[in-house]
Amino acid sequence: MDPAPPGTQGGITSGIDDVQATATEAAGDASTASVSARFRPATAPSKPFIIALLLGIVAVLVFALSASALFIFGVGIALAFFLVPVVNRLERRGMRRWIAAIVTVVVTLLTMVVFLVVIASIVVDQGIQFVEQLPTYLDDLGRTYRELDLPDWLRSGTDTIIVSIQDNVRGIDQGAVVAGLIGGTLSLIGGFFAWMLLPFFLFYLLKDQPTMALTFYERVPLPWKDDVSKVLTITVGNFAQYFRAEFLVGSILFVMVTVGMIVIGLVTDAQLLVDFAILLGVIAFIMELLPQIGPIISYVPALILALASGPAAVIVVSVFYFVVFNIEGSILVPTFEGRMISFTGASVLFLIAIGFALGGILGAILVLPLASIVRDVFRHFFDQAVQESLVIDPIDQAPVGAAGD
């Protein structure tokens, strides 16, 4: 959203190097002096800090208790992060800001509606078709399985699992599935009136953003201005970079999976893969929002279709998704996300589990950018505290060998 004034952009600076340089300079000649380091005594927080802390706690509690009602406004703020630069560019080219805001909002909403309609039509149409034909796919898979030469103990255990799966699938009420999809669609239409607030809220955000930012910074106490600017820069930058990167990586995966399934389906004579190629691409795009776990989940429906198509399709599809996983994790994510989400694989799984436990799917999607913001803000203030609190005391020593002179 361009909340930070000019000159505040940039990476997180660390005070550690400055402290080390100070220590080295204070040390001087190693033969004549050494240094010791200590922290200054802690001081009590200032009254403005205590007031701001209490206000922040109250704000967090209010937002947490009213999260469901504020979701639409959260979407508007997230969109504004990406759209404010567009409005600023149009304004610099001579367009009045309120006109630029209207044009940007209208184009954005039309694009979103077209995108959602296309995605929804693909998912609903091919999804219903997939659910309806799933029992047939599993029957074909069972026929292929029975032709395999397996040990008795393995066949007995596998038979039990297959029978259980087939019974559960046959028990699916297709009418209930369709009714559920229709009910979900009607629910979305019912929520349309609530979402009608979004265009107006977004318009006022875009139109009044410079005034709101200026007013906000004028109210911030002078000693805090640099820190507040840095925190907002980190927050906006990490969120924007993360979701921009996820969109780009998801779009690339959509193209790769869709084209790959069509090619594999034609080569292995697996018509199912060709029929559902776009649906599998959409699933890969959506699941990219769940790092590490999402690509594996997107492999499951492709594997089911491949199993129903024959052993050759299973092998080729499995190899293809293995290659896609490695391209996504080794090339796409490092290239587009850079060092911002530089968590290890184990840390990502741990954070996703926490996010899912606290906020469901939405929490699992948001946990990584939030964790990166917390990490970067902590680094900023911790390094700053070390630099400000560390005291270098020179200790004079007699030169080596002076006692013998």
C-alpha positions in Angstrom: 0.0 0.0 0.0 3.0 2.5 -0.1 2.6 3.2 3.6 6.2 4.1 4.2 7.6 7.5 3.1 10.3 7.7 0.5 13.7 6.6 1.5 12.5 3.9 3.9 12.6 1.0 1.6 15.4 -1.6 1.8 16.4 -4.7 3.5 16.8 -5.3 7.2 20.0 -3.8 8.5 21.9 -5.5 11.2 23.8 -3.7 13.9 26.1 -6.6 14.6 28.7 -5.6 12.0 28.7 -2.0 13.4 29.3 -3.4 16.9 32.1 -5.6 15.7 33.7 -2.7 13.9 33.4 -0.6 17.0 35.0 -3.3 19.1 37.8 -3.7 16.6 38.4 0.0 16.5 38.4 0.3 20.3 40.8 -2.6 20.6 43.5 -0.8 18.6 46.8 -2.6 18.6 46.3 -6.1 20.0 49.7 -5.9 21.8 48.8 -2.9 23.9 45.0 -3.1 24.6 42.0 -5.5 24.7 38.3 -4.9 25.1 35.3 -6.2 27.1 31.7 -5.9 26.2 28.7 -5.4 28.4 25.0 -4.3 28.1 23.8 -1.0 29.5 21.3 -1.4 32.4 17.7 -1.8 31.3 15.5 1.2 31.5 11.7 1.4 32.1 9.5 1.7 29.1 8.2 5.1 28.3 4.6 6.1 28.9 3.9 6.4 25.1 5.2 2.9 24.7 2.9 1.5 27.5 -0.1 3.3 26.0 0.7 2.0 22.5 1.2 -1.5 23.8 -2.2 -1.5 25.6 -3.9 -0.1 22.6 -2.3 -2.8 20.4 -3.5 -5.6 22.8 -7.0 -4.2 22.7 -6.9 -4.0 18.9 -5.7 -7.6 18.5 -8.5 -8.8 20.8 -11.1 -6.9 18.9 -9.9 -8.1 15.5 -9.7 -11.7 16.8 -13.3 -11.6 18.2 -14.7 -10.1 15.0 -12.5 -11.8 12.4 -15.4 -13.3 10.5 -17.1 -10.0 10.1 -13.9 -8.3 9.1 -12.9 -10.8 6.4 -14.3 -8.7 3.6 -12.3 -5.7 4.8 -9.2 -7.8 5.0 -9.6 -8.8 1.4 -10.0 -5.1 0.5 -6.8 -4.2 2.3 -4.9 -7.1 0.7 -6.0 -5.9 -2.8 -5.1 -2.4 -2.0 -1.5 -3.5 -1.4 -1.3 -4.4 -5.0 -3.5 -1.6 -6.5 -2.1 1.5 -4.8 1.0 1.5 -7.1 -1.4 1.3 -10.1 -3.4 4.3 -8.9 -0.3 6.2 -8.1 1.0 5.6 -11.6 -2.2 6.7 -13.2 -2.2 9.9 -11.1 1.4 10.7 -12.1 0.2 10.5 -15.7 -2.3 13.2 -15.2 -5.5 11.4 -14.2 -7.3 12.7 -11.1 -6.9 10.3 -8.2 -10.6 9.5 -7.6 -11.0 8.7 -11.3 -7.9 6.5 -11.3 -9.3 4.7 -8.2 -12.7 4.1 -9.9 -11.0 2.7 -13.1 -8.7 0.5 -11.1 -11.5 -0.9 -8.9 -13.8 -1.6 -11.9 -11.1 -3.3 -13.9 -10.0 -5.4 -10.9 -13.5 -6.5 -10.0 -14.3 -7.4 -13.6 -11.1 -9.5 -13.9 -11.9 -11.2 -10.6 -15.5 -12.1 -11.7 -14.4 -13.5 -15.0 -11.6 -15.5 -13.4 -13.8 -16.9 -10.7 -16.6 -17.8 -13.1 -14.2 -19.6 -15.4 -12.5 -21.5 -12.5 -15.9 -22.3 -10.9 -17.3 -23.6 -14.1 -14.3 -25.9 -14.7 -14.3 -27.2 -11.1 -18.0 -27.8 -10.9 -18.4 -29.3 -14.4 -15.4 -31.6 -14.3 -15.6 -32.2 -10.5 -19.2 -33.5 -10.8 -18.1 -35.7 -13.8 -15.2 -37.0 -11.8 -17.3 -37.9 -8.8 -20.0 -39.6 -10.9 -17.4 -41.7 -12.7 -15.2 -42.5 -9.7 -16.9 -45.9 -9.0 -16.2 -47.0 -12.6 -12.6 -45.8 -12.4 -12.1 -47.9 -9.2 -13.8 -50.9 -10.8 -11.3 -50.7 -13.7 -8.5 -50.3 -11.3 -9.7 -53.5 -9.4 -9.8 -55.4 -12.7 -6.2 -54.4 -13.4 -5.2 -55.3 -9.9 -6.7 -58.8 -10.1 -4.6 -59.6 -13.1 -1.4 -59.0 -11.2 0.6 -61.9 -9.8 0.9 -61.0 -6.1 1.7 -63.0 -3.0 -1.3 -64.3 -1.1 -0.6 -62.3 2.1 -0.3 -59.1 0.1 -3.3 -59.8 -2.0 -5.5 -60.6 1.0 -4.6 -57.4 2.8 -5.0 -55.3 -0.4 -8.4 -56.9 -1.2 -9.7 -55.8 2.2 -8.7 -52.2 1.6 -10.1 -52.1 -1.9 -13.4 -53.6 -0.9 -13.7 -51.0 1.9 -12.9 -48.1 -0.5 -15.3 -49.3 -3.2 -18.1 -49.7 -0.6 -17.5 -46.1 0.7 -17.4 -44.7 -2.9 -20.6 -46.5 -3.9 -22.2 -45.1 -0.8 -21.7 -41.6 -2.0 -25.0 -40.0 -2.8 -24.4 -38.2 -6.1 -27.5 -36.2 -5.7 -26.3 -35.0 -2.3 -23.0 -34.0 -3.9 -24.8 -32.0 -6.6 -27.1 -30.5 -4.0 -24.2 -29.5 -1.9 -22.5 -27.8 -4.8 -25.8 -26.0 -5.6 -26.2 -25.1 -2.0 -22.7 -23.7 -1.9 -23.4 -21.6 -5.0 -26.6 -20.2 -3.5 -24.7 -19.4 -0.3 -22.2 -17.5 -2.3 -25.0 -15.6 -4.0 -26.5 -14.9 -0.6 -23.2 -13.5 0.6 -23.1 -11.3 -2.5 -24.9 -8.5 -0.7 -22.2 -8.5 2.0 -19.5 -8.4 -0.7 -21.1 -5.4 -2.2 -19.3 -3.4 0.4 -15.9 -4.4 -1.0 -15.9 -2.1 -4.1 -16.8 1.0 -2.1 -14.3 0.1 0.7 -11.6 -0.5 -1.9 -12.4 2.8 -3.7 -12.0 4.9 -0.6 -8.8 3.1 0.4 -7.2 3.8 -2.9 -8.5 7.4 -3.1 -7.6 8.4 0.4 -4.4 6.4 0.9 -2.0 9.3 0.6 -4.0 11.3 3.1 -4.3 8.4 5.5 -0.6 7.6 5.3 0.4 11.3 5.9 -2.0 11.6 8.8 -0.7 8.4 10.4 2.9 9.4 10.2 2.2 12.8 11.6 0.6 11.2 14.7 3.6 8.9 15.2 6.0 10.3 17.9 9.3 11.5 16.4 11.5 8.9 18.1 9.4 6.0 16.7 9.0 7.2 13.1 12.0 5.2 11.7 11.0 2.0 13.5 7.3 2.3 12.5 8.3 3.0 8.9 10.6 -0.1 8.9 7.9 -2.4 10.4 5.3 -1.2 7.8 7.9 -1.7 5.0 8.6 -5.2 6.2 4.9 -6.1 6.6 3.7 -4.7 3.2 6.8 -6.0 1.4 6.7 -9.5 2.7 2.9 -9.9 2.1 3.1 -8.5 -1.4 6.2 -10.5 -2.3 4.8 -13.7 -0.9 1.4 -13.7 -2.6 2.8 -12.3 -5.9 5.3 -15.2 -5.9 2.7 -17.7 -5.0 0.5 -16.5 -7.9 3.4 -16.7 -10.4 4.5 -20.1 -9.2 0.9 -21.4 -9.2 0.3 -20.1 -12.7 3.5 -21.9 -14.0 2.4 -25.1 -12.3 -1.1 -24.8 -13.9 0.4 -24.6 -17.3 3.0 -27.4 -16.6 0.4 -29.8 -15.2 -2.3 -29.1 -17.8 0.0 -29.5 -20.7 1.8 -32.4 -19.1 -1.5 -34.3 -18.5 -2.6 -33.8 -22.1 0.7 -35.0 -23.4 0.9 -38.0 -21.1 -2.7 -38.9 -21.8 -2.1 -38.9 -25.5 1.2 -40.8 -25.3 -0.1 -43.5 -22.9 -3.6 -43.6 -24.4 -5.1 -42.4 -21.1 -8.1 -40.4 -22.2 -9.1 -39.6 -18.6 -5.9 -37.5 -18.1 -6.8 -35.5 -21.2 -10.4 -35.0 -20.2 -9.5 -33.7 -16.7 -6.2 -32.0 -17.6 -7.6 -28.5 -16.9 -9.1 -29.6 -13.6 -5.8 -31.1 -12.5 -4.0 -27.8 -13.5 -6.5 -25.8 -11.4 -5.9 -28.1 -8.4 -2.2 -27.6 -8.8 -2.6 -23.8 -8.9 -4.8 -23.7 -5.8 -2.7 -26.2 -3.8 0.4 -24.1 -4.3 -0.9 -21.9 -1.6 -0.1 -24.7 0.8 3.8 -25.0 0.6 5.3 -28.5 0.8 2.0 -30.2 1.4 -0.1 -28.6 -1.5 1.9 -30.1 -4.4 1.6 -33.6 -2.8 -2.2 -33.2 -2.4 -2.5 -32.1 -6.1 -0.8 -35.4 -7.1 -3.5 -37.6 -5.5 -6.4 -37.0 -8.0 -3.9 -37.4 -10.9 -2.8 -40.7 -9.4 -6.4 -41.9 -9.2 -7.0 -41.1 -12.8 -3.7 -42.7 -13.8 -4.6 -45.9 -11.8 -7.8 -46.2 -13.7 -6.0 -45.8 -17.0 -3.3 -48.5 -16.6 0.2 -49.2 -15.2 2.0 -47.2 -17.9 0.0 -44.0 -17.0 0.7 -44.5 -13.3 4.5 -44.7 -13.9 4.6 -41.7 -16.3 2.3 -39.6 -14.1 4.3 -40.4 -11.0 7.6 -39.5 -12.7 6.1 -36.3 -14.1 4.8 -35.1 -10.7 8.2 -36.0 -9.1 9.9 -33.8 -11.6 7.3 -31.0 -11.1 7.9 -31.2 -7.3 11.6 -30.8 -7.7 11.2 -27.9 -10.2 8.8 -26.2 -7.9 11.0 -26.6 -4.8 14.4 -26.2 -6.3 13.9 -23.5 -9.0 10.5 -21.7 -8.9 10.2 -21.1 -5.2 13.8 -19.9 -4.7 13.6 -17.7 -7.8 10.3 -15.9 -7.1 10.3 -15.9 -3.3 14.0 -15.3 -2.8 15.2 -15.4 0.8 12.0 -14.0 2.3 10.5 -17.4 3.0 13.9 -19.0 3.8 12.5 -21.6 6.2 13.7 -25.2 6.2 11.3 -27.9 5.1 10.8 -29.1 8.7 10.1 -25.5 9.8 7.5 -25.0 7.1 5.6 -28.2 8.1 5.7 -27.2 11.7 4.4 -23.7 10.9 1.7 -25.0 8.7 0.5 -27.3 11.4 0.3 -24.3 13.8 -1.5 -22.2 11.3 -4.0 -24.9 10.5 -4.7 -25.5 14.2 -5.3 -21.8 14.8 -7.1 -20.7 11.7 -7.9 -23.7 9.5 -7.0 -23.6 5.8 -6.8 -19.8 5.9 -4.4 -20.0 8.8 -2.2 -22.5 7.0 -2.1 -20.2 3.9 -1.2 -17.1 5.9 1.2 -18.6 8.4 4.3 -18.4 6.3 4.1 -14.7 5.4 3.1 -13.8 9.0 6.1 -15.9 10.3 8.5 -14.1 7.9 7.2 -10.7 9.1 7.6 -11.7 12.8 11.1 -13.0 12.0 12.2 -9.9 10.1 10.7 -7.5 12.6 12.4 -9.3 15.5 15.7 -9.2 13.7 15.4 -5.5 13.2 14.6 -4.6 16.8 17.0 -7.2 18.3 19.9 -6.0 16.2 19.0 -2.4 17.0 18.8 -3.2 20.7 22.2 -4.9 20.6 23.8 -2.0 18.9 22.3 0.5 21.3 22.8 -1.4 24.5 26.3 -2.9 23.9 29.1 -0.9 25.6 32.7 -1.5 24.6 35.1 -0.8 27.4 38.9 -0.6 26.6 41.2 -2.3 29.1 44.7 -1.0 29.1 47.4 -3.6 29.4 51.2 -3.4 29.5 52.9 -4.2 26.2 54.1 -7.7 25.9 57.7 -8.0 27.1 57.6 -4.7 28.9 58.4 -6.3 32.3 61.8 -7.5 30.9 62.9 -4.1 29.7 
